[in-house]
Amino acid sequence: MNRQALRGAAVSVLAVVLALAASLLVIALTGAPIGKAAAAMWDGVFGSPAQFGATLTKFVPLVLAAIGWVVASRAGRLNVGLEGQILAGGTTAAVVGLYLTGLPTVLHLTIAVLAGAVGGALLGGVAAWLWARRGVNDFIATLLLTLIMTQVVSWLANGPMEEPTGTLGQSSPVADTARWPVLLPRTTLRTDIIMVIIIVLLAAYVLRRTVVGYRLRLTGANADAARATGTRTTVVGVGALCASAAIAGIAGSSLVLAAPAANLAPGFSAGYGFDGIVVALLARNSPLACIPAALLLAALRQGGGLLEARVGISSGLVTATQAVVILLVTGTAWYAERRRSRPRPPGTSDVPAPVAEGVRS
Amino acid sequence: MNPFDVALFAAAIRLSVPLLLAALGELISERGGVINIGLEGMMLFGAYGAFITAWATGSVSLGLAAGITLGLLTASIMALVSVTLRGDQIVVGVALNLLAAGVTMFLYRLQFQGTQPTTVRMEPYAVPLLSDIPGIGPVLFDQLPLVYFAYVLGPVVAYMLFRTRGGLRVRSAGEKPEVLDSTGVNVVRVQWSGVLAAGGLAGLAGAFLSVGQVGLFAENMTAGRGFLALAAVVFGQWRPYGVVAACLVFGFTDALQLRLQSMGEVPREVWISLVVVGVLVAAAGVWRARRSGSPLRWMLLGAMLCVVAGGLGTALLPSFVLPSQFWLSLPYVLSLIALATSARGVRAPAMVGRPLPSRG
């Protein structure tokens, strides 16, 4: 680890500690017993195998969304639409899981997960096309597509794909052959977590050790230099957006194929796409660091539920804590990313910090 | 039954106003080079602050003031982190949305324990004489006082952005901050004022939702209106009157959507008006193509789709029900199409989404 990475890690840890301390203070101010609140939080995460399994279940989409953000933002693209790509991927996975029956488990599940990746990538591809061909900002395009996708899923779940009998406003469960097998009995944890770890390792490897990953990082760090060395930056940008969206699509497929209900319901993305951005920030865009960061946020999400049930502290506090973490990390980025601490001698030219290129000129 | 009556247009105006307030503020901020994804959060904070203050003091105007103040406070966080500290604008905006959703939910539940109290709300004010004009009078001039404020806001913003020195500075900060900097202007301060304008107006828009319209607060009561306002800036192609028009269109589709839901089936008038819209779009396309030589095909394609859909609708499906989700996603689809089909010259201000370059 170099100095910069170390400093970044220290800032992230400090931000989390500060935000947690602040929320404990808020709990104390409301007059609720701190000890009981902390115990509820702890039990929510580690209290029983079921609780811990639920935490790990939440870890899966969080870390995938975070990897999606990392892949795009390392190439200088801002994929704010992870939430929409999760919805798209979940939808295509559900379609395959529901209507393509009669296949053996391994095959059906594989096709359904791939369909999720393709669904996400298609939505990301639309944004990428708008960015590359029509000069539309990547973050505006992905955000608008997310808002559209929210309505599309709501329509599908209440209309064409609605369960004929039974609960209104959601689809039937997907076929058993398209569901992830249970990993820990009597918990919600399923084997998709193994695939997720592989994806994280793969992303880390590709970004660090391959030519594709090098070109991607070069494009993000300095597009002019990348062009000068023969990298087609537009192609890299489109590829990064699509890959990022495909990973988010896989997260969506997990939210359907590994969920207890295993069906399509409006809003099943549950904010994971946006929380994934928080994870990636905490991890400072390092794929491997996304694992601890996602675990932490999954624990906050899971523990926050019990906090509400037992002590009556609304889960809004957990949401606000996450927001404070982001603000602290973003606000101190200039410090963590500073390259040199010594002042330069006067007269030398300043090298501008690598900035994400938001607009294609 | 004809859905296009006075009540529909009055509702369209009422639904446009919060969008208009928030979108015009956002326009100033984006012209200054700061995109504010946290608009939704600022509106939510404004709605909450206005409600709590009105609830505690029984005064609508104090409530509105509190809404603006909370919007400004949220905007200062945005400006501090994204402008002064050069953090990522998009990420800060996402954080502010989370912050507002979390904090307002936490405080509201803490204080009211699951009850939903109501408080004072703004009374409509019928402008003398003007409200008596048949037709447009009751639609335009028998509204809440804030609505009249929103009427003049569009021209005011247009004047400020394009006819004053401050407006010129804001626009330069959004396009070429280095140049503005070299003329001795403090770019950071210019961007701060743009973000604060967005925050104050978004706070007011939120206050309009809670204290202005209903006199109560509900968790997540902005329900995506902040994003709709963002889309309006895009659809209005970063021009004041374009943004006003976009807000009116979005407000109108929302009102129509609500009306059609209560009617159960789509009346013939809607299909016929779709044909009319198609013809108008085609005319606009031809006119634009003759003026600037921009390609016609997208406009014509859209127009043909409208005419065909309208014709088929009248002929085949008099009782066809369009899902509400179609109408709810329409503003975003329109914005994307507008972006994708607009001429090359139309784009976001150059600095949107990028931190200011550091000074050596």
Interface residues (C-beta under 8 A of the other chain):
Chain A: V26 T30 L78 V80 L130 R134 G135 V136 N137 F139 I140 A141 L143 L144 L145 L147 I148 T150 Q151 V152 S154 W155 N158 G159 F274 I277 V278 L281 I313 S314 S315 G316 L317 V318 T319 A320 T321 Q322 A323 V324 I326 L327 T330 G331 T332 A333 W334 S349 D350 P352 A353 V355 A356 E357 G358 V359 S361
Chain B: I35 I37 I77 L80 V81 S82 L85 R86 G87 D88 I90 V91 V92 V94 A95 L96 N97 L98 L99 A101 G102 V103 T104 M105 F106 L107 R109 L110 G224 F227 L230 A231 V234 P323 Q325 F326 L328 S329 Y332 V333 S335 L336 L339 A340 R344 R347 A348 A350 M351 V352 G353 R354 P355 P357 S358 R359 G360
